[in-house]
Structure formats: C-alpha cells, structure tokens
Amino acid sequence: MLNPMYCLFEYASKNNYSLQINPASYINPHHLTYFKFVGRIIALALFHNKYIDKGFTLPFYKRILDKPLTMLDLKSIDEDFYNSLKWVKENDLEECGLELYFAHEFDVLGEVKIHELKPGGEDILVTEENKEEYVNSMVSWRFTRGVEEQFKSFLEGFNEIVPIQWLQYFDERELELILVGIQDFDIQDWQAHTIYRNYRRSDKQIQWFWQFVADISDEQRSRLLQFVTGTCRLPIGGFSELMGSNGAQKFCIERVGKENWLPRSHTCFNRLDLLLTDLTNN
C-alpha cells in the first residue's frame, strides 16, 4: 500500500525517502477509498502496537495531530522551495525588481497547472506590504497541494479506529517513534560512517560523545538520530546509506558555536553542531 509504485504515496524528494501523499493519486479512480483503508490500517497498527515498514514525513505526522505547519517544516521535504521563500522574506522585492504574483505553477503528470493563492491572484502583485501573506499562503499550499481530499479520506479511516483526540499529548516526533518503532543500533557502524569537521576522532569531545551514545538506550539513540537527520529510522544498509539533501550524506559532527550554545542540527546535511566544554564542570 505504501509502495510509491502504486501512486498513492511518493517519496518526499529524490534524497528523502520519507513518504507523503502523491497529488497524482487521482489516476486511480478509487484512490479515496484506498486512502481511507490505509488510514484504518495505520491506526490499527498503532492500536495493536505494530510497526509499519516505511515512515512518513514529519509534516505529515503534524497534520495527523492537527498541529500548525510552518515554513521551517518545508526545509526537510523541499529545501529549494524553502530557500526560495526564505529569500523572498529576507529581501526587498521592489529593490530587486522581482515580479511575483499570488499564483504558482506546478506540474502534475506532465500537465502544468496554475493555482491562485487567493481569488484573482494571477493579477495581484506581491509587494513588501503583502509578501508575508504571500509566503504564508505558499507554505499552506505547498503542504496541501492536490492532496486535500486524499488526506481527509486517510484521516477519516484513521479516526474510525483511533480518535485523534487520543493523540493530543503526543508531538510529531513521538508519533513517528510509535509507528515505526525503535531499531537496534550498531554503534560501531555509526562510528565507522561518521565524519568530523574541525574535530579529530581522537579528540576528547568526540570520545565523550561516543561514550554518551553507548550509555543511552536505543529509544534515546532514535531521538538523537531524529534530531540530527530528521528521521528516527535508518536505511536498510545502516549508517552507510544515510541520505541528505544532496544525495548520500554521512552523519557529521562539526565543532562550531560558542561555549554557551546548545547542540544544533542541520537535518538536510545530517550534521550535528557540537562544542563540548569540560563535562566535569558542565
């Protein structure tokens, strides 16, 4: 059911194998019935504590939980789209001489369609005064483009088995862990396929990090992996097959920041920004 070959779901991008609804699923005339069925199956798996083989994108889990989606959520599934909107927010469109309108072209099965972000959007110019509305409208459209009916059917089936209000205390990352389960982690494989920037493997900070990884539980390791890569699941081939926004991308630890900074992650690059001071004093 979740195999993209059946056209109900698709990979988030060529380098992100998390699943999202395929806007072209309508080529199957019974696709809404199938989505309702998939929703029931996923809810049954959750109810009976069974795991699914493939995970969805974090924005998909947020939609299940009816949590608001933000522009930052785009970064994990469509970095180019995110960067273009970020550029619009940070630059003066009038000074750049860029003409944008409240409409957007998109391709579905080779057919180019135009979506108006508001009535008459093809004729409404984006200005400095209304560009915040434009960006918010684009974010909303990007997450729902051509998949509103499919998601509604999925949620209808899901809700028949597990009422959504039962999940109100979970966030999207916890829901992912519940659905896809916790893997057994091979720490040696993790170490063998980790690269370092401004660190050496022998540095005491790196030794501290791996000691920490060895001491925590697999659930906590899943959360660490999720924090750095955006997903709690490893590819079948383990850490050697981790993917980033530009293709194969190993787990990376980089020395960067100030002493009072908390660790930061860049999920598009599977990178952890880490600056550990003396743990005996911190």
Secondary structure, 3 states (H helix, E strand, C coil): CCCHHHCCEEEEECCEEEEEECHHHHHCCCHHHHHHHHHHHHHHHHHCCCCCCCCECHHHHHHHCCCCCCHHHHCCCCHHHHHHHHHHHHCCHHHHCCCCECEEEEEECCEEEEEECCCCHHHCECCCCCHHHHHHHHHHHHHHCCCHHHHHHHHHHHHHHCCHHHHCCCCHHHHHHHHHCCCCCCHHHHHHCEEEECCCCCCHHHHHHHHHHHHCCHHHHHHHHHHHHCCCCCCCCHHHHCEECCEECCEEEECCCCCCCCCEEECCCCEEECCCCCCCCC
